[in-house]
Amino acid sequence: MKPETILVTAGAAAQRRPAAPGPNPGKLLLSKWTARVPRNREKHFIVTRVMHPEPTAIRNELVEIEAVISRRSFTLPWRDLTDCRRWLQGWR
């Protein structure tokens, strides 16, 4: 008896795959990120600081990321890193 071969297209597999969880804010420090659309030749970034708000009831934590090539840094909400149209986790 031959095993059946099932072909699954990438689109069908993506529809069935559960959404990947975003990055854990506790593990963001020193994590590496790649910008999908580089600006000023800045493509690779590293998280250099995680800023927690004073009242812990507020969940809007900011991160400071630094471009590896130019050492320029800026802050953004850590949830912006979950946007796969703008950021990829790791260096690619």
N, C-alpha and C positions, 0 to 999 in steps of 0.2 A: 504494500500500500504506500503510495507516494504522499508526502506531506504537501498540503496546499500552499501555494505561494500567494501571498496577499500583498498587493501593491498599494501603498498609501502615498498620496501626493503630499507635498510640503504644506499646502494650504489646509488640507484635511487634518494633518497632524497638529498644526498650529491651533486649529479650532478646538481640538480635544485636549490639548495640553493646558493644565491650570496655569494661571498667571504666576510668574516667579515672584517671590517676596522681594521687597526692596531691601536696600542695605540696612543693616542693623546700626542705629546711631551710636551704639557703644563700641562698635568695631570700625568706625569710619576713620579714626585717626591713623595717618600714614598710609591710607588706602590709595590706590592708583586708578586714574581715570583717563579716558581718551575722549577728546571732543570729536564728534562726528563731522563738524564743519570747523576746521581750524581757522583762526583769525590771527594775523600778524605772526604766522609761522608757529603759533602756539597750539600744539596738539596734545601733548602729554602733561598731565597735572597730578599733583599729590596733595592730599588733605593734610594741612599743617596744623590746624587748630579746630576744635569743636567747641562752640560757644553755647552754653546752656543758659536759659533765662533764669533770673533770680526767683520769681515765684514759679515753683515747679508745676503749678497747674497749667501754665502756658506751655504748649507743645511745639512752639515755633523755634526749633533749634537751628542755629546758623553754623555753617562751616566756612573756614577760610581755605581756599585752594590756591596753590602756587604753580605757575607754569614752570616746567623743568628747564626749558631752553632760555627763558628771559628772567626768571625769578620774580616775575610780576605776580602779585597776589590780589585776590578779591574775595568778597564774601557772598554767599548765597544760601538760601534755605536748603537743608540737606535733602529734602524731598525732591528738589529740582534734579538731583542726580538720578532719580528713578525714571526720568523721561528718556526712553531709549532712542528718541529721535535726535537728542542732543548729546547724550553721554553713553559711553560704553565702559563697563567696569574692567579694569586692567589696562595694560598698554598693548595696543595693537597697531 
